[in-house]
Amino acid sequence: MNETLLRQYAEFAVRVGVNPQPGQTLIISAPVEGAAFARMCAEAAYDAGAREVVMKYSDERFSRLRLERTDLATLEAVPAYEVRSYLDYAEREGGACILNILAEDPEIFRGIDAEKINRAFAARRKALAGWRELTMKDRVQWSIVAIPSPAWAKKVFPGEENAEEKLWKAIFDVCRVREGGDVVAAWREHVAKTAARRDQLNAWKLDRVRMRSANGTDLTVGLAEGAIWEGAKSLTPEGYEFIANIPTEEVFTAPDRLRVDGVVYATKPYVYNGDVIDGFWFRFENGLVTDFGAKQGEELLRKMLETDEGAKRIGELALVPASSPINRSGLLFYNTLFDENAACHIAFGDGYPGTVEGGTSLTPEELLARGVNNSIIHEDVMVGAADMTITGYPKEGGEVAIFENGEWAF
C-alpha cells in the first residue's frame, strides 16, 4: 500500500474530518485489523495539538461469536460504563471528539436470528443515547472514515486476488486522495460547491418536494417546520468545523414525520445489522410505512421497521446527484458510508436536530412538535435513480426544478 497516500488519508481524516482542537481528547474507534492506520491517525491528532488520544478497538469476528453464544438477556443488559466511557471524556475540560474507522464485513452476522440481532443492537443504541445525542446535535466533532478489510474487499471485488488493493484505490479515488494532489484543496472546492446548492435550497423556503423516477417511485416529502438544508461540513456550538462522513456528496434536511406520501423503490442493496437487504420498496401514508416488500432480507427489514415507534417514519431526506464520484465508480460498496453518497436517500428513524432552525437547543418533544422524527435507529436507504426528477414547492407557491435526469437542475 502506498504509504504517502495512506498518510494523506489519515491526516485529512483527522485534521479536516474530525478536526481535534488543542487541549481536546480524540477518541478513535477502530477495528483490530486497522490498528496501523489508527496509529497514523493518533499521530496526526497529537501533531494537531490533541491533549490525549484514546483508542477503542473492536473485533467483529468476536462480535459475531458473542451474538451466537450469549443469551439475549445478557446482550440487552448493557452496563452503564459503556456510555460513561464516552461521556467522561466529553465532560472533561477541553471536551472530546471522535473518529470512527470502519472496516466491516457486510455479511458478518448472516445466519444469526434477526430478532436477536435487532434487540441486542437496539439495547446498545438505547444505552448510548446520551452520547448519541451529543453527536446528533453536533455538540462534539465526529467523523467516519473507512478502510478495507479482507471480507469487505472480496464482497466488492469477488474473485479478485488483489481485492484489498483495489478497494484501497477505490476509497482513495472517491475521497479525492491522489498522488501529487492536494486533498485539502480538493475538499475545500467540493465543500464550496455543495454549500452553494445548500444555500439555494434554503433560499427557496420549500414546503415539500416530489421525487419521481421510471422504476415506480413517486414520493412527496413534506418538510419539517423551520427545516433547513445542510451539507458537507458541520459546526459545533464553539464554531469548530468538521465533516461527519468521509466521503460526503449529500445536501440533506428534515422531513415532516407526518407528511410523507407515496411509493419509493430502493435502487441499491442495503446492509443492516451485518446482513444484506435488496430489491425493497415502501408505501407511505401520512408519514407512516403502510406496506413494504423485499426480494432479499424482508424479515430483516420488518425487524428494522419494528424497532420502535419512529422506525416506520423517516428522519432525513438527502439529495445526491447521479454524477457523484461514488456512483461514477460503478461500484456497489455494500457500505452505507459510500453507497448513500452514490444516490439520493431517505433515512428511517431519528432526524438530525441541526436540520431545523434552532433545533440543537430543542428538547425531543419540541423537535417532534416541529415534525422531526425520533427513534433509536437512523438507517439510510438509497432511492435515487439516473432518471430521477425532483420538484420543489416553495411555501409561497409555484414550483422549482431541483433534479432533472438524476442531476442538479441549477
Secondary structure, 3 states (H helix, E strand, C coil): CCHHHHHHHHHHHHHHHHCCCCCCEEEEEEEHHHHHHHHHHHHHHHHCCCCEEEEEEECHHHHHHHHHHCCHHHHHCCCCHHHHHHHHHHCCCCCEEEEEEECCCCCCCCCCCHHHHHHHHHHHHHHCHHHHHHHHCCCCCEEEEECCCHHHHHHHCCCCCCHHHHHHHHHHHHCCCCCCCCHHHHHHHHHHHHHHHHHHHHHHCEEEEEEECCCCCEEEEEECCCECCEECCEECCCCCEECCECCCCCEEECEEEEEEEEEEECCCCEEECCEEEEEEEEEEECCEEEEEEEEECHHHHHHHHCCCHHHHCEEEEEECCCCCHHHHCCCCCCCHHHHCCCCCEEEEECCCHHHECCHHHCCHHHHHHHCCCCCCCEEEEECCCCCCEEEEEECCCCCEEEEECCEECC
